[in-house]
């Protein structure tokens, strides 16, 4: 049996575009003698559709697409993902389903059993777990079809009471097929392959695993679909962060007609999350995911041009380099806005950066505007000493100028705040926290430096260093008062980021973090900053997710909570 995996990039709610992709892949597979083609989870409507599925009209359009697609499933079997209505009155109104199409008919609908409700997932909000588990009989084979989380219920502490494959094994299937929408994070690629292989070794069946690719605002799907033979050998892997259509012949004995790419005895690092921060971990994947996130966000939203504030600091430098790579240097405008406290070398560094990248830039001094604000507010401020209000005023002036230019010329403002700053509240609401998309909001400061070095290493073969050494080497500063340094307000990033990682990614409490050797007072201070600044993060723009625990939809804590604050 010749089986195709169609790893495709869908647009949520863009039914015409999604089904056209699906139909084109079906026709290609038919031309190449395919017996079966598999698409990813919720391929008809895009994933995650969230509250869109609560609209009856949205579900009607899903069924309309199924009706159109099935006309092309004449001589080939097709597995596509879509919401399906639940005819049973009790329980949720929908299933997360895989429709099996053949001979221009819907032959079966497989319902997802394990509905994740953690991190970025919220499926039990919308869907009912499966009631029944049945293989699909097709061309002399019994297909055990599961959906994403259904194959993750392994190990000594399973999250769900029912394991679908255990039920399906009672019917002696010949092959496992999984439709997935498994998001990227920098710990997940090896772990995902390990889980697929664990299923293969447990059930002694080959598996065809089709994952989604593409960015859906903050969530990036990296593809990496795989085909394993019954012995646990990886025989074909589709690329990361690319659309692809690949096939392998499944032999009658459960082997695949393809050479072994990775043997069954390959050792995987199956830790879900490393026990300490490694800023260089899969930095090439983080770089690619951020590029992908920017590019897809702009394409799917119909945007073409970006703007950002370029300060001569590391965060804006990395954001600018990423944006130029994603959108084209001519489509990214950098605005340098020196204040009375900006150093000359920071302005020069920002200019050098834009010259290296070849993107357009402007220099707009804010001195006069700042003095005007101070003069206007003098009757209210009277003779109170210079403080946070005057510092933040500069940041908000910059945010106002950036948004004015964005409105005038149709730019989208990219935010440059990093995860260390967002964690501790080291940012100005409606100032440097303004933006339409947070590019680095899930990267700690140490990871931003690692990205800068990686960007320069990528460009060295071409004989150029994109990000000037001065930007990488100098002490970080907001430059909102004389001789200001980040270290005036924050602990050293080499220590701070490691504490933050323990608390945010690993969910360790203060005593557990202190037991690792961190200074007790510093731990208490850091955790208090994190929790006390949730109100700021709650007003922040969407962040491209690259870690196992990102701010936004995947991390939900109360704004007014007293815990550790």
Backbone torsions as a table, in degrees:
resi	resn	phi	psi	omega
1	UNK	NA	125.3	179.5
2	UNK	-92.1	116.0	-174.2
3	UNK	-114.1	130.1	177.5
4	UNK	-103.7	143.2	167.7
5	UNK	-111.5	126.9	178.9
6	UNK	-107.9	100.3	180.0
7	UNK	-92.3	105.0	-169.9
8	UNK	-128.7	159.5	-178.3
9	UNK	-104.8	108.8	-176.3
10	UNK	-100.5	160.0	-179.7
11	UNK	-116.7	117.6	-173.2
12	UNK	-57.0	123.6	177.3
13	UNK	79.1	0.1	177.7
14	UNK	-93.5	75.0	-170.7
15	UNK	-61.9	-41.4	-178.1
16	UNK	-63.4	-46.6	-179.9
17	UNK	-65.1	-44.9	-178.4
18	UNK	-61.3	-48.0	-177.3
19	UNK	-70.8	-28.1	176.5
20	UNK	-65.1	-42.0	175.0
21	UNK	-58.3	-46.3	-177.6
22	UNK	-63.0	-46.0	-178.5
23	UNK	-64.6	-42.2	178.8
24	UNK	-61.0	-40.3	178.4
25	UNK	-66.9	-39.5	177.9
26	UNK	-61.0	-45.3	-178.5
27	UNK	-65.0	-39.0	177.2
28	UNK	-63.7	-43.9	179.7
29	UNK	-63.5	-38.6	177.9
30	UNK	-64.2	-43.2	179.7
31	UNK	-61.7	-28.0	-178.7
32	UNK	-98.2	16.9	174.0
33	UNK	76.4	27.9	-179.8
34	UNK	-72.1	142.7	174.2
35	UNK	-94.2	-33.6	-175.4
36	UNK	-146.3	139.9	174.4
37	UNK	-128.3	136.0	-175.0
38	UNK	-117.6	131.4	176.6
39	UNK	-110.2	176.9	-174.5
40	UNK	-89.4	174.6	-179.4
41	UNK	-58.9	134.2	177.3
42	UNK	54.5	36.2	-176.2
43	UNK	-65.9	-29.1	-177.4
44	UNK	-66.4	-40.7	-174.6
45	UNK	-111.8	-12.8	-174.3
46	UNK	90.4	152.3	-175.5
47	UNK	-133.0	137.6	-1.4
48	UNK	-91.8	129.2	-179.2
49	UNK	-78.9	-15.8	176.3
50	UNK	51.8	-133.7	-171.9
51	UNK	-70.1	-6.6	172.8
52	UNK	-56.5	-33.2	-176.2
53	UNK	-71.2	-9.0	176.2
54	UNK	-79.9	-9.0	178.4
55	UNK	-92.4	122.9	-179.7
56	UNK	-58.9	-35.4	179.4
57	UNK	-62.1	-38.3	179.2
58	UNK	-63.4	-44.6	179.5
59	UNK	-66.8	-38.0	176.0
60	UNK	-58.1	-41.6	-179.8
61	UNK	-67.2	-33.0	174.4
62	UNK	-61.2	-46.6	-179.8
63	UNK	-66.8	-35.7	176.6
64	UNK	-61.7	-40.4	178.0
65	UNK	-65.6	-41.4	176.9
66	UNK	-58.1	-43.2	-179.8
67	UNK	-62.6	-36.3	179.0
68	UNK	-74.4	-43.3	-177.6
69	UNK	-64.5	-38.4	-175.3
70	UNK	-63.6	-22.1	177.8
71	UNK	-65.8	-21.5	178.8
72	UNK	-94.2	-8.0	178.3
73	UNK	-93.3	64.9	-178.2
74	UNK	-93.9	-59.8	-178.7
75	UNK	-101.4	3.1	-177.5
76	UNK	-132.2	141.4	173.9
77	UNK	-79.6	142.6	-176.8
78	UNK	-131.6	129.5	173.5
79	UNK	-114.4	113.8	179.8
80	UNK	-125.3	152.4	-179.5
81	UNK	-97.5	139.9	-179.7
82	UNK	-166.3	155.2	167.8
83	UNK	-63.8	148.6	176.4
84	UNK	-134.1	143.0	-177.9
85	UNK	-74.0	143.3	176.5
86	UNK	-95.8	117.0	-177.5
87	UNK	-81.4	-10.7	177.9
88	UNK	-84.3	132.1	-174.4
89	UNK	-63.8	-43.4	-178.8
90	UNK	-72.8	143.5	177.2
91	UNK	93.7	-174.9	-179.6
92	UNK	-66.6	158.4	-175.2
93	UNK	-81.8	-10.2	-173.5
94	UNK	-133.2	156.8	166.9
95	UNK	-114.4	151.7	164.6
96	UNK	-86.6	115.1	-165.4
97	UNK	-127.8	159.8	168.0
98	UNK	-117.2	119.7	178.9
99	UNK	-92.1	129.5	175.6
100	UNK	-100.7	117.1	-176.3
101	UNK	-111.3	135.4	177.5
102	UNK	-163.8	145.2	-178.4
103	UNK	54.4	37.4	178.0
104	UNK	62.1	27.1	179.9
105	UNK	-133.1	157.5	168.5
106	UNK	-84.8	106.6	-175.9
107	UNK	-84.7	-29.5	-178.2
108	UNK	-162.5	157.7	172.6
109	UNK	-131.6	117.7	179.1
110	UNK	-95.6	131.2	-177.7
111	UNK	-104.2	140.0	179.8
112	UNK	-69.9	138.0	-177.4
113	UNK	-96.7	-51.1	-174.5
114	UNK	-91.5	107.2	-174.5
115	UNK	-103.7	103.5	-176.0
116	UNK	-67.9	136.8	174.8
117	UNK	-136.4	69.3	178.5
118	UNK	-156.7	161.0	-179.8
119	UNK	47.3	-124.1	-175.9
120	UNK	-82.2	-5.1	-175.3
121	UNK	-92.8	143.2	179.7
122	UNK	-147.6	44.2	-169.2
123	UNK	-74.3	-30.6	179.8
124	UNK	-70.5	-12.6	173.0
125	UNK	-63.7	-30.5	-171.2
126	UNK	-116.1	-31.2	-166.5
127	UNK	-117.2	154.6	175.6
128	UNK	-98.9	136.9	176.5
129	UNK	-65.3	157.0	-179.1
130	UNK	-61.7	146.2	174.8
131	UNK	-95.1	-30.8	-172.0
132	UNK	-133.1	157.0	-180.0
133	UNK	-134.1	114.5	-177.5
134	UNK	-136.7	138.3	174.1
135	UNK	-73.3	161.0	174.8
136	UNK	-105.3	122.6	177.3
137	UNK	-88.5	123.2	-173.9
138	UNK	-150.5	119.7	176.6
139	UNK	49.3	45.9	176.2
140	UNK	80.8	2.9	178.7
141	UNK	-116.9	151.3	173.3
142	UNK	-105.3	117.0	-176.3
143	UNK	-96.6	123.4	173.8
144	UNK	-96.3	101.5	-173.9
145	UNK	-99.8	128.0	176.3
146	UNK	-129.9	169.2	-177.3
147	UNK	-127.3	116.8	172.7
148	UNK	40.5	-102.1	-173.1
149	UNK	-56.5	-20.8	-178.2
150	UNK	-56.8	-27.2	-178.6
151	UNK	-96.3	2.2	-177.0
152	UNK	-96.2	0.1	-175.0
153	UNK	-87.2	59.2	-177.3
154	UNK	-115.5	177.0	173.5
155	UNK	91.1	-175.4	-175.2
156	UNK	-83.4	-12.4	-178.3
157	UNK	-134.2	65.4	-176.5
158	UNK	-63.9	147.4	-176.1
159	UNK	-80.4	-23.5	-174.4
160	UNK	-121.1	152.9	-176.8
161	UNK	-77.4	-27.3	-177.2
162	UNK	-115.4	132.0	175.5
163	UNK	-106.9	110.7	-173.9
164	UNK	-55.7	-39.4	-178.5
165	UNK	-65.6	-32.7	175.6
166	UNK	-60.6	-39.5	178.5
167	UNK	-70.5	-43.1	-178.2
168	UNK	-68.0	-28.2	-180.0
169	UNK	-64.6	-21.8	178.3
170	UNK	-64.2	-18.1	-178.5
171	UNK	-105.0	13.1	174.0
172	UNK	52.2	63.2	178.7
173	UNK	-70.8	164.2	179.4
174	UNK	-103.0	-23.4	-175.3
175	UNK	-155.0	146.9	175.0
176	UNK	-102.2	137.9	177.6
177	UNK	-131.4	129.2	-178.0
178	UNK	-126.0	125.6	174.0
179	UNK	-96.3	122.3	-169.8
180	UNK	-131.7	153.6	166.3
181	UNK	-135.6	81.1	-173.7
182	UNK	-104.5	114.3	-173.8
183	UNK	-69.7	156.9	175.5
184	UNK	-78.7	141.1	153.7
185	UNK	-148.7	165.0	-169.8
186	UNK	-72.2	2.1	175.7
187	UNK	-110.6	-0.8	-159.2
188	UNK	-99.1	-25.4	-171.2
189	UNK	-61.9	-48.7	179.5
190	UNK	-67.2	-41.2	-178.5
191	UNK	-60.4	-40.1	-179.0
192	UNK	-64.8	-45.6	178.1
193	UNK	-63.4	-36.1	178.6
194	UNK	-63.1	-41.3	179.8
195	UNK	-66.2	-42.1	177.4
196	UNK	-60.3	-45.8	-179.4
197	UNK	-65.2	-37.9	177.4
198	UNK	-58.8	-40.4	177.0
199	UNK	-63.4	-43.6	-179.9
200	UNK	-60.7	-46.4	-178.0
201	UNK	-70.1	-32.7	179.8
202	UNK	-70.5	-44.2	-173.7
203	UNK	-99.8	-7.1	177.5
204	UNK	56.7	42.9	177.8
205	UNK	-131.5	149.4	173.4
206	UNK	-68.5	156.2	177.8
207	UNK	-134.9	136.7	172.0
208	UNK	-112.4	116.1	-172.8
209	UNK	-118.0	116.7	-177.6
210	UNK	-112.4	114.9	-178.5
211	UNK	-106.8	150.1	176.9
212	UNK	-71.7	159.1	174.4
213	UNK	-134.6	152.6	179.6
214	UNK	118.8	161.5	-179.0
215	UNK	-107.2	133.6	176.5
216	UNK	-118.0	82.9	-176.0
217	UNK	61.9	-99.5	-176.4
218	UNK	-89.5	-20.5	-175.5
219	UNK	-97.5	128.6	178.4
220	UNK	-108.2	129.0	174.4
221	UNK	-104.6	128.9	-169.7
222	UNK	-104.8	4.9	179.9
223	UNK	70.5	-123.3	-179.1
224	UNK	70.1	31.5	178.5
225	UNK	-59.9	149.4	-174.4
226	UNK	-138.4	157.6	175.7
227	UNK	-129.6	119.7	-178.9
228	UNK	-114.9	141.8	173.2
229	UNK	-83.5	176.4	-172.8
230	UNK	-69.2	-14.1	179.5
231	UNK	-89.9	-1.3	-179.6
232	UNK	89.9	13.6	176.9
233	UNK	-87.8	131.4	173.2
234	UNK	-77.4	120.0	-176.8
235	UNK	-105.9	-22.4	175.1
236	UNK	-156.8	136.3	176.4
237	UNK	-127.8	128.0	175.7
238	UNK	-79.4	156.1	-173.5
239	UNK	-67.9	158.3	173.1
240	UNK	-82.5	141.8	172.6
241	UNK	62.0	26.9	177.2
242	UNK	-140.4	148.5	169.0
243	UNK	-73.0	146.4	-178.9
244	UNK	-159.6	153.5	175.0
245	UNK	-133.3	112.8	-176.1
246	UNK	-133.6	154.5	-179.6
247	UNK	-135.7	156.7	172.6
248	UNK	-145.5	145.3	176.2
249	UNK	-86.2	126.2	174.4
250	UNK	-88.1	116.5	178.9
251	UNK	-78.2	162.3	-177.4
252	UNK	-64.0	-24.5	-178.3
253	UNK	-90.3	7.9	177.7
254	UNK	88.4	0.5	173.8
255	UNK	-88.8	167.8	179.3
256	UNK	-115.1	141.8	-179.8
257	UNK	-80.3	64.3	-179.5
258	UNK	-157.8	147.9	179.2
259	UNK	-66.9	154.0	178.8
260	UNK	-73.4	125.4	177.2
261	UNK	-88.5	-44.8	175.5
262	UNK	-134.4	126.7	-179.6
263	UNK	-71.9	163.5	-176.5
264	UNK	-63.4	-24.2	-177.1
265	UNK	-91.3	11.3	176.0
266	UNK	-60.2	138.3	-179.4
267	UNK	-91.5	125.2	177.7
268	UNK	-106.0	147.7	168.1
269	UNK	-86.9	99.0	-171.2
270	UNK	-95.2	11.5	173.1
271	UNK	-61.7	129.5	178.1
272	UNK	-61.3	-45.0	-179.3
273	UNK	-137.8	130.0	177.0
274	UNK	-57.1	151.4	-175.1
275	UNK	-75.1	-11.7	175.8
276	UNK	-146.1	160.5	-177.1
277	UNK	-68.1	127.5	172.3
278	UNK	-121.2	99.8	-172.3
279	UNK	-66.1	-18.2	-179.5
280	UNK	-96.5	0.8	-176.3
281	UNK	-61.3	118.0	178.0
282	UNK	48.5	41.6	-175.1
283	UNK	-62.4	-29.8	177.5
284	UNK	-66.5	-35.8	176.9
285	UNK	-70.9	-39.2	177.3
286	UNK	-61.0	-45.7	177.3
287	UNK	-56.8	-49.2	-178.1
288	UNK	-64.4	-40.3	179.9
289	UNK	-63.7	-40.1	179.5
290	UNK	-67.0	-41.7	175.9
291	UNK	-59.6	-47.2	-179.7
292	UNK	-60.3	-43.0	-178.6
293	UNK	-63.0	-43.5	177.9
294	UNK	-64.7	-50.0	-174.1
295	UNK	-61.0	-46.7	-176.9
296	UNK	-70.6	-37.3	178.7
297	UNK	-59.8	-46.3	-179.5
298	UNK	-67.8	-43.0	-178.1
299	UNK	-64.3	-47.2	-175.4
300	UNK	-73.8	-24.9	177.1
301	UNK	-89.5	-7.3	180.0
302	UNK	79.9	19.4	177.7
303	UNK	-92.5	155.9	179.1
304	UNK	-130.9	-22.6	-171.6
305	UNK	-128.4	142.9	-179.3
306	UNK	-122.1	155.7	175.3
307	UNK	-135.6	150.3	174.7
308	UNK	-155.6	159.2	175.5
309	UNK	-84.3	126.0	-178.4
310	UNK	-108.1	113.4	-171.2
311	UNK	-102.6	-10.3	-170.6
312	UNK	87.8	5.5	177.1
313	UNK	-96.9	171.4	-173.3
314	UNK	-68.5	-38.0	-176.1
315	UNK	-66.6	-49.0	-179.8
316	UNK	-68.2	-30.8	178.8
317	UNK	-65.6	-46.8	-180.0
318	UNK	-66.8	-42.0	178.5
319	UNK	-60.5	-43.2	-179.9
320	UNK	-64.0	-43.1	179.5
321	UNK	-63.6	-42.6	178.3
322	UNK	-63.6	-44.4	-177.8
323	UNK	-64.7	-40.6	178.8
324	UNK	-63.6	-38.5	178.2
325	UNK	-67.9	-39.5	-176.3
326	UNK	-75.6	-40.1	-169.3
327	UNK	-111.4	-11.8	-173.3
328	UNK	95.9	132.7	-173.1
329	UNK	-59.1	-31.3	-178.3
330	UNK	-71.6	-14.1	-176.4
331	UNK	-102.1	7.1	-178.3
332	UNK	-123.2	118.9	-176.8
333	UNK	-106.8	124.6	177.0
334	UNK	-101.0	136.7	179.3
335	UNK	-121.4	119.1	177.6
336	UNK	-94.8	124.9	-174.4
337	UNK	-128.8	72.0	-178.3
338	UNK	-64.9	142.5	176.0
339	UNK	-110.3	-180.0	178.3
340	UNK	-58.3	-19.2	-175.6
341	UNK	-104.2	1.9	177.0
342	UNK	-74.9	136.6	178.6
343	UNK	-83.4	152.1	-179.3
344	UNK	-63.0	-35.9	-177.5
345	UNK	-69.2	-29.5	177.1
346	UNK	-66.2	-42.6	177.2
347	UNK	-62.9	-44.6	-180.0
348	UNK	-63.6	-39.4	178.8
349	UNK	-63.4	-42.2	179.5
350	UNK	-65.2	-39.0	177.2
351	UNK	-64.7	-45.7	179.5
352	UNK	-59.9	-40.0	178.9
353	UNK	-60.0	-49.4	-179.4
354	UNK	-65.6	-34.4	175.6
355	UNK	-65.2	-40.2	178.0
356	UNK	-63.7	-40.4	-177.7
357	UNK	-81.9	-27.4	-179.2
358	UNK	82.0	20.6	179.8
359	UNK	-93.0	154.0	176.4
360	UNK	-67.7	146.2	178.5
361	UNK	-147.9	156.9	177.8
362	UNK	-129.8	150.6	172.2
363	UNK	-116.0	115.7	179.8
364	UNK	-123.1	105.9	178.7
365	UNK	-72.0	137.6	-177.6
366	UNK	-104.2	8.1	-176.8
367	UNK	-53.8	-49.3	-176.0
368	UNK	-66.4	-41.0	178.8
369	UNK	-64.0	-43.3	179.9
370	UNK	-60.5	-45.3	178.7
371	UNK	-63.6	-35.5	177.6
372	UNK	-64.3	-41.8	177.0
373	UNK	-61.5	-47.1	-179.3
374	UNK	-60.5	-41.3	-179.8
375	UNK	-65.8	-42.7	-178.8
376	UNK	-64.8	-37.8	-175.6
377	UNK	-88.3	-6.4	-175.8
378	UNK	-56.2	-42.0	178.9
379	UNK	-61.8	-26.0	179.3
380	UNK	-88.8	-44.1	-178.0
381	UNK	-74.9	-20.2	-174.7
382	UNK	50.1	-126.6	-176.9
383	UNK	-112.8	28.1	177.5
384	UNK	-63.2	147.5	-176.0
385	UNK	-67.2	156.1	175.5
386	UNK	-56.0	136.2	-179.0
387	UNK	-158.4	-152.9	-174.4
388	UNK	-60.6	-36.1	-179.0
389	UNK	-59.8	-44.4	-179.6
390	UNK	-69.3	-33.2	176.7
391	UNK	-66.5	-50.9	-177.1
392	UNK	-66.4	-27.2	177.8
393	UNK	-57.4	-41.0	-180.0
394	UNK	-64.1	-42.2	179.7
395	UNK	-64.3	-39.7	-179.0
396	UNK	-73.0	-30.5	173.9
397	UNK	-61.4	-45.3	179.5
398	UNK	-62.4	-43.2	178.6
399	UNK	-61.3	-39.2	179.4
400	UNK	-64.7	-43.1	179.8
401	UNK	-65.6	-42.8	179.7
402	UNK	-61.9	-43.6	-179.9
403	UNK	-68.4	-33.6	177.5
404	UNK	-63.6	-45.2	178.8
405	UNK	-67.2	-40.0	178.5
406	UNK	-59.8	-46.3	179.3
407	UNK	-63.4	-40.7	-175.2
408	UNK	-68.4	-36.7	-172.4
409	UNK	-118.0	6.2	174.9
410	UNK	78.2	32.9	176.7
411	UNK	-90.0	157.5	167.6
412	UNK	-107.6	130.1	-177.6
413	UNK	-80.5	122.9	174.8
414	UNK	-91.2	129.6	178.3
415	UNK	-86.2	144.1	-175.0
416	UNK	-111.4	5.7	-177.8
417	UNK	-65.4	141.0	177.5
418	UNK	-98.8	173.7	-174.8
419	UNK	-69.0	-32.3	178.1
420	UNK	-63.3	-43.7	179.3
421	UNK	-67.3	-44.9	-179.5
422	UNK	-64.8	-35.9	179.5
423	UNK	-61.3	-42.5	-171.5
424	UNK	-98.3	-1.6	-179.2
425	UNK	78.0	19.7	-178.5
426	UNK	-84.8	74.3	-178.6
427	UNK	-172.4	163.7	-175.2
428	UNK	-111.3	117.2	175.0
429	UNK	-58.0	136.5	179.2
430	UNK	66.7	11.7	175.6
431	UNK	-122.4	-107.0	179.4
432	UNK	-76.3	-2.5	173.4
433	UNK	-94.5	2.7	177.7
434	UNK	-75.5	155.3	175.6
435	UNK	153.7	165.5	178.1
436	UNK	-98.3	-21.2	179.5
437	UNK	-151.9	129.0	177.2
438	UNK	-89.3	110.6	-175.0
439	UNK	-79.8	-43.7	-174.7
440	UNK	-107.8	11.9	-174.2
441	UNK	-66.8	-9.8	175.5
442	UNK	-114.8	19.0	177.4
443	UNK	-119.7	121.8	174.4
444	UNK	-65.3	161.4	-177.9
445	UNK	-54.3	-41.0	179.6
446	UNK	-63.3	-34.4	177.5
447	UNK	-71.3	-31.9	176.9
448	UNK	-64.0	-42.8	175.9
449	UNK	-62.5	-39.7	178.3
450	UNK	-63.9	-38.1	176.8
451	UNK	-64.5	-41.4	179.4
452	UNK	-60.3	-44.5	179.1
453	UNK	-66.0	-39.1	178.8
454	UNK	-64.5	-42.2	178.8
455	UNK	-60.2	-43.7	178.8
456	UNK	-65.9	-39.9	178.8
457	UNK	-64.4	-37.5	178.2
458	UNK	-62.2	-31.5	-174.8
459	UNK	-95.5	-9.2	-178.8
460	UNK	-61.5	-39.1	177.4
461	UNK	-58.7	-26.5	178.0
462	UNK	-84.9	0.6	175.1
463	UNK	81.4	24.5	179.6
464	UNK	-143.1	148.8	173.7
465	UNK	-107.6	115.2	-173.4
466	UNK	-70.7	-54.1	-176.2
467	UNK	-92.9	117.9	-176.3
468	UNK	-57.2	144.7	-179.9
469	UNK	-56.8	-36.3	179.6
470	UNK	-56.4	-39.9	-178.1
471	UNK	-65.9	-39.0	-177.8
472	UNK	-74.7	-37.3	-171.1
473	UNK	-86.6	-25.7	-173.1
474	UNK	-77.2	155.8	178.8
475	UNK	-67.2	132.0	-178.8
476	UNK	-65.4	141.6	-178.0
477	UNK	-154.3	142.4	174.3
478	UNK	-79.9	-18.1	179.4
479	UNK	51.8	51.5	177.9
480	UNK	-110.1	-2.0	173.5
481	UNK	-153.2	166.4	-176.5
482	UNK	-58.8	129.8	173.9
483	UNK	58.1	29.7	-178.3
484	UNK	-71.7	142.2	173.3
485	UNK	-133.6	149.2	176.9
486	UNK	-56.3	-34.6	-177.6
487	UNK	-65.7	-12.8	174.7
488	UNK	-67.7	-32.4	-174.7
489	UNK	-110.0	-25.4	-174.4
490	UNK	-122.9	152.7	170.9
491	UNK	-62.6	163.3	176.4
492	UNK	-56.3	135.1	-175.1
493	UNK	-60.3	-28.9	177.9
494	UNK	-61.4	-28.4	177.4
495	UNK	-97.1	-45.9	-176.5
496	UNK	-56.2	-49.2	-175.6
497	UNK	-62.4	-34.3	-179.4
498	UNK	-71.7	-34.6	174.8
499	UNK	-68.5	-45.7	179.9
500	UNK	-59.0	-41.9	179.9
501	UNK	-61.0	-42.3	179.1
502	UNK	-61.7	-39.6	-176.6
503	UNK	-79.5	-45.6	-172.0
504	UNK	-84.5	-54.9	-177.9
505	UNK	-74.6	-44.1	-174.8
506	UNK	-93.8	-9.6	179.2
507	UNK	56.3	42.1	176.4
508	UNK	-86.3	142.7	177.0
509	UNK	-81.3	171.6	-175.4
510	UNK	-58.5	-41.0	-179.1
511	UNK	-65.9	-39.2	179.1
512	UNK	-65.7	-38.6	-179.9
513	UNK	-69.6	-42.5	178.3
514	UNK	-62.0	-34.8	-179.6
515	UNK	-65.3	-16.8	177.6
516	UNK	-85.2	1.4	174.8
517	UNK	104.6	1.7	178.7
518	UNK	-78.1	146.1	179.4
519	UNK	-58.2	129.8	-173.8
520	UNK	-61.4	-45.9	-179.3
521	UNK	-64.6	-37.2	179.6
522	UNK	-67.5	-39.2	176.9
523	UNK	-62.1	-48.3	-179.4
524	UNK	-60.3	-44.2	179.9
525	UNK	-62.9	-43.6	-177.4
526	UNK	-65.0	-47.3	-178.4
527	UNK	-65.7	-34.0	176.3
528	UNK	-64.8	-42.0	177.9
529	UNK	-61.0	-41.7	-179.0
530	UNK	-60.9	-52.6	-174.2
531	UNK	-71.9	-33.0	-178.1
532	UNK	-72.6	-16.4	-175.8
533	UNK	-107.4	18.1	176.9
534	UNK	-62.0	-30.9	-179.7
535	UNK	-62.8	-32.2	177.0
536	UNK	-70.2	-49.1	-178.1
537	UNK	-62.8	-29.9	-179.8
538	UNK	-65.6	-19.7	179.9
539	UNK	-102.9	8.6	-175.1
540	UNK	-85.4	162.8	-179.4
541	UNK	-77.5	170.2	177.1
542	UNK	-59.3	143.3	-177.6
543	UNK	-115.7	134.0	175.1
544	UNK	-68.7	120.1	-174.9
545	UNK	-84.6	123.8	176.0
546	UNK	-129.4	-8.2	-177.0
547	UNK	-108.7	170.5	177.1
548	UNK	-70.8	-14.7	178.9
549	UNK	-147.4	97.6	-177.2
550	UNK	-102.8	154.0	170.9
551	UNK	-66.8	148.6	-178.7
552	UNK	117.6	-140.8	-174.2
553	UNK	-64.5	-22.3	-177.4
554	UNK	-88.8	-3.6	179.6
555	UNK	-138.5	109.9	-172.8
556	UNK	-120.6	104.6	177.1
557	UNK	-128.3	153.9	-177.7
558	UNK	-67.4	146.3	174.7
559	UNK	-73.5	-39.9	-173.7
560	UNK	-98.1	15.3	-179.3
561	UNK	-66.5	147.9	-179.9
562	UNK	-92.9	-16.9	-173.6
563	UNK	-54.8	119.7	176.2
564	UNK	60.1	12.2	-179.5
565	UNK	-114.0	NA	NA
